[in-house]
Amino acid sequence: MHRWYWLFPAALCAAPAGCVSYQAEPLVPAEILAEIERTRGAAGPAAGSAEETAAVTPDLARAAAWLLDFGPTPAEARAEADAARALAETSTPLPNPRIAAGPLLGYDLAPGATGALQPFVEFGFSVPLSGRRARQDEIHDLEASLAETRLLTEHRRAYLELRELLGSRVLARRRLALQIEAVESARKSLALTQRLLEAGGAGSLDVGLMEIEATEQEGALLALREREANAAAALAGLVGVRADRLGEPSAELELPLLAALPDLVAAKEILVENHLDLAVLRERHALAEKELRLEVARQYPDLDVGASWEGDPGDTKKVLGLTLGIELPLFDRNEQGIAVAAGRRAALRAAYAAALSQALAALEGAYATHALAGERRRLIESVMLPRAEANLDLAFRSIQAGTLDALKYLEVERRVRALRAAALAADEDLFRALSAIERLIGRPLALLPGEAAAGFPQIETRYGKEER
């Protein structure tokens, strides 16, 4: 046997040398818990600092930075984008060459023949003719682009939710302040009725009703504090920090409730360019286009190139063979793969049209809701509430003079509180309607205090270059 034949087992041993070895990375819940607790506690004002003592609520810029650094939703989407980009940066390799070797054993050889055992070696490789490696690389790149778009849209979605939660906390603080006033007013009314009882101007029933009213207002105050705690927990979960690091919202913060919105035609154009789900569907449709192109390329076979070397048992003659082969696409032209890819592209186009239609209808409804809430707010604040407060002032002077019974005063006071609550409810409806419009459009239309337009994550920005 010739010495060069030993190169074959050497090649077999050397081929796997460049392969990647497996490295285990077990998921240890205790370690992840410790890391999350560390990051959740590290954000926010330092313990014992003046900022923590003052319980200052975080401005939007800082909360947005927490969202990007610690938020669970962007972190998960970022990991998926990293994995997709790593695949896209790895080029599709050529098909591996094939090598085979073995002995040829001769029987019943002629007398005096030599070399009954002869080696043979076969070597071959495929040459892609349809450019499908480039098509596959394009698909991987588009899959990475889709993952990056999902990262940016999830960041946008979380950012818009962050704005809404911060604004809702401000409105909740206003409602809490209004309820505290209602509790104090109910207590004052109870004290006044008790004095009137002592003076003979009121009865025990009046005092009992005032006590019930004061208790009901205190119960409503506790319910609002519970709601505020739930809102703080939701905000903490969104940005990935502890609730006690958030600080307290300020009821004095001005919200752009009656912001000048673009006309509906312009808003629809903004929606088409910025709607979060539509942006993902556009990327998915582009990916489907490339997948269809790849399936079309797969209908063309590869060129097989081969070589063989072997000896003739019983003889010193050696034979070298060269082959070229190609599969004839007579029966299987990848019709099924092409049909599936074409159907997926058509389905995504239909999904985009359906999503756009639904978004446009929702936008029209949100615009109408915002306009009606604005009219209701103006009516309450400019007409109804001033009249009710004037009646309350007159009723208070009358009960002090003893010309009005406590039940009548309580009815007037309840009416004023109901109108103040209705005005605040109109503010909340306005804010919710504005937030709904911004979620549909996919970007803010009215900046909150402390917010900069450049801080909003842009869909056209490539992954890794987000602006805060």
N, C-alpha and C positions, 0 to 999 in steps of 0.2 A: 504494500500500500504506500502511495506517495506521501511525503511529509506534508505537502500543502493541504492534504485532506483534513489534517488536524486543525486547520483554520476555522472549519465549520463549527465545532463545539466552542472554540474561542469566541466566535462571533455571537453564538447563542448566549454565552455568558456575559458578553460586553453590552448586548442590546439593552437589557433592563437597567444598566448603570445610571442612565439619566432620568429614570422614573422618580416621581415624588414618593417619599415614604409617608405613611400614615402617622399623624400625631393626634393623640386624644386630647380633647378639651371638654371635660365633663362639666355639666351644669350643676353648680353647687348653690342651692337656694340661700344658705346662710351667708355666703360671700356676696351674693347679689343684694340681699337685704341690707347688709352692712354698707355696701357702696351707695345704695339708694338713700338710706338714712343719712349718710354723710353729705351727699349732694343736696338733699331736701333741707337739711339743717344749715348748710353753708350759705345758701342764698338769703337775701334780705338784709336788714340792718344788723350790725354786730350787737351781740348781747351786751346790755348795759350802756349802749351808746345813746347819745341825745336823740337820735332819730327813733330808736326803739322806744325810749321813754315818752316821746311825743306821739308815738303810734301813728306815724305818717304813712298814709297809703302809698304804694308804689305808683310812680307815674307810668304812662303807657310805654315809654321807651324802655324803662327798666324791666317791666313785666314782659315786653316782647323779647328782650335779651334772655330772660329766664326761660321763656317758651322755647327759644332756639337752642339754648344750652342744656336745659333739663327736661323739657317737655317730652312725655312718652310718645306722643303721636309723631312729631318730627324725627325722633330718634329711631323709631321702627322703620319709617319710610326711608331714612338716610341709610340704614343698614341694607335694605333691599336695593337701593340705588348703588351703593358701594359694590355689592355682589354682582349686579348687572354690568357695571362699568368694568370690573375686573375681567369678566368674560369678554366684553367687547374689546378690551385691549390685548386679548390673546387671539392671534390670527388662526383661522381654520387651517389645520395642517394638511399637507399632501397625504394621500393614502399610503400606508406603510408598505414597504416592499415585502415580498414573500421569498423565503428561502427554504429549500428542502434538500435533504441528502440521505443516502443510504447505500447499502451494498448490493451489487449484482452478483449472484451466485450461479455459476454454471454447472450443469450436470451432463454426464455422458459425453465428455469432451474427447476429441481425437487423441490417440496415443501420443505422448510427448508434448501435449499442449501445456502452456504455462498460464498463470494468472487466472485461476478459476474464480477468484474473488476480486471483483473490480468495483471501484466507487462510481457513484453518479451524484451529480449536484444539479439542482434546478433553482433558478432565480427569476423573479418576475416582479413587475410593478405596474400600476395603473396610471394613465395620464388623463386627467379630466379634460374633456373637450368642450364642455358647455359653460364654463366659467361659474359653476355653482359655488366654488369656494368663495369667490368675491361676493356672490349673492348671499351666502351664509354670513359673511363678515358684515354685510350691510344690515342683515336682520339683527345680529347681535348688537350692532351700534344703535339701531332703532329701539331695540328692547331696553338698552341702557338709557336712551333718551326718554322712553316712556316711563321708566322707573324714576328718572330725574324729574320729569313733569309731574308724576304722582307726588314726589317729595315736595315740590314747590306748591302744588295744589293743596296738599294736606297742610303745609305750613300756612298757606293763605287761609284755608278754612279755619284752622286753629287760631290764626291771628284775628280773623273776623269774629270768631266766638269770644276771643279774649276781649276785644273792644266791647262786645255786647255785654259780657259779664261785668266788666268794669263800670259801664254805664248803668247797668241794672243795679249794681251795688250802691251807686250814688242815689238812684231813685228810691231804692229800698231804705236808705238812710233818711231820705226826706219823708218817706211814709212813717218811719219809726219816730222821727222828730214830731210829725203831725200827731201821731198816736200818744206821744208823751204829753203834748199839749192837751189832748183830749182827756188823759188821765188827770192832769192837774186841774183842768176845768171842771171835771166831774167832782173832784175833791173839794174845790171851792164852792161848787153848787151845793154839795152836801153840807159843808160848814155853814153856808148861808141859810139853808133850810132848817138846820138845827137851831140857829139863832132865832129864826122866825118862829120856830116851835116854842121856844122859851118865851118869846114876846106875844104868843097867841096868834100869830099870823099864818101858821101852817099847822097841819095835823101830823099825827104819827105815820099815817099812810104815806104822806109826802116824803117824810124822812126815809121810810123803808124803800120807796121807789128810787130815791137818790142813792141809797146805799147799794142797791142792785145795779144801778147804772155805773157807779164807780167800780164795782167788782167786775162787771162785764168789760169795761175799758181796760182794766189791769190784765184781764185774761187775754184780750186782744193784743196787748203790748207784748205779753209773753210769746204769743203765737208769731208775732213779727220778729222777735229776737230769734226764735227757732228757725224761721225762714232765712234770716240773715246768716245764721251759722251754716245752713245748708248751701247758701250761695258762696260763702267763703270756702267751703270744702270743695265745691265744684271748680272754683277758680284755682285753688291750690292743686287739685288734681290735673288741671289743664297745663299749668306752667311747671309742675314738678317740684314744688316747694311745700313746706309745712304751712298750714293755715295760720299759725301764730306768727309767721314771718311776713304776712301780707300787710299788716297795719290796718287802720280803720279808714273807710272811705269818707270823703268830705261831702256833706249835703250841699255845700255852697258851690261845688264845681258846676260850671255852666255847660250844658249839653246842647248840641246843635239840633234841637228838636224840629224847628221849622226852617231847616236849611233849604236854600234854593236848589231844587232838583232840576236836572236837565229835562227838557221836554221828552215825551214818551218815545218819539222817533229816535232821538239821539241816544236815549237810554237803551233802546233795543240794539243799536249798533255797538254800544259799549258792551252789552251782554254777549253778543256774538263773539267778540274778541276775548272776553275775560271770564266767561262762565266756567267754573271749575270743572264740572263734569264734561262740558263740551270740549274743553282743552284736552282732557284725557281721551275722549272719543276720537278727536282728530289724530292724536298720536297712534291710537290703536288702528285707525283706518290706514294710516301711512304704513304701519307695520304689516297689515294685511296685504297691502299692495306688494311689498317686498316678498312676503311669503308666497304669494301667487307667482311672482316672477321666479322664485326658487323652484317651485313645483313644475313650472314650465321648463326650466333648465334641466330638471331631473329626468325628463323624458328622453334625453339624448344620452346614449351610453358612453362609458369611458373606453379609451384605447388601452388594451392589455399588451404589455411588452414583456417577453420572457426569453430566457436563455437556459441552456442545459449543457452539461458536460458529463460524459460517461465513457466507460471503457467497455470493450467487447470481451466477455469472459472467454478465456482460452486463447486470447490473442493480445498482442501489444498495441493494437490499434485503438485510438481514442476518437470520440465523436463529439463535435461541438454543434449544438443546435440553436437557432434563433427563431422566435415566433412573434407574430403580430396577430392580435385577435380583437374582435369587437362584437358585442352582443347586438343582434339584429332586432330592432324594435318593431317587430311585426304584430305582436299580440298585446303586449303590455307597453303602452306609451304614457303611463302614469296618469291615465284619465281620471281615476278616483281621487288622487291627490290634488289634481288641478280643479276638479269639481268642488271638493271640500274647501279649498282656498278661495275659489271664486265665490262660493256661497257665504263664506265668512266675511269677505269684503262687502258683499251686498247687504248682509245682515247688519254690519256696522254702519253702513250708510243709512239704513232704515232706522237704526237706533239713534243716530245723530239727529235725523230729522224729527223723530218722536220727542227726543229730549229737548230740542230747540222749541218745538211747538208747545210743549208743556211749560217750559221756562218763560216763553213769551206770554202765555195766558196767566201764569202766576205773577209776572211783572205787572201786567195790566191791573190785576186784582190788588196787588200791593200798593200801586199808585193810587187807586181809588180809596183804599183803606186809609192811607196816609192823608189824603185830602179831607176825608170825612172826619177823621180824628182831629185834624187841625181846626176845622169849622166848629166842632164840638168844644174844643178847648177855648177858642175865642169867645164862644157864646157864654160859657160858664164864667170865665174870668172877667169879661167885659160887662156882662149884664146880670147874670143870676147871682154870682157871689157878692158883688157890691150891695145889691138890694138885701140879700139875706144878712149880711154883716150889719147893715143899718138897722134892720129889724131886731137883731140880737142886742145891739147897743140900747135900743129903745126898751126892749124887754128887761134888760138888766137894771136900767134906771127905774122901771116900773116896779120890779120886785123889791128893790131897795126901798121904794116909797110905800110898799105894801098894797099896791093897787093891782098886782098880778099874782096869781097863784103859782106854786112851784111846778105843777104839771105843765102849765102853759109855757113857762120859761124853759123847761126841759125839752119840750117839743120844738121850740124855736132854736135852742142850742143844738139839738140833734140835727136839725135841718142844715144849719151852718156847717157842722162837721161833715155831714154827708156831701155837701157841695164842695168843701175843700178836698175831701177824699175823691170826689168825682173829677175835680180839676187835676189832681195828681194821677188818677187813673187815665185821664186823657193824655197826660204827659207820657205815661208808661206805654199807652197804645201808640202814640206818635213815635216813641223810640223803637218799639218793636217793629212798627211798620217800616221805619227807616232802615233798621237792621235787616229786615227781610228783603228790602230792595237792594241793599248792598250785598247780601249773600247771593241774590239772584244775579246781579251784575258781576259779582266776583271781585269787587274792589270798593274801598271807601269812597263815598261821595261828599261827606262832610267830616273834616278832621276834628278829632277830640282835642281838648286842651292838652298840650304837651306832646302832641303827635306831629310827626313830620312826614310829608308825602314820600320822601325817599326811604322811609323805614318800611314801606310795604313791600313784601317779596314779589318780584316780578316774574311772570311766567317765561318771558323771553330771556331772562338771565340764566346762564348755564349753571349747572350744579357746581356747588363749591364756591360760587361768587355771589351769594345772597348778600343783599345790603340790609343792615338792621335799621 
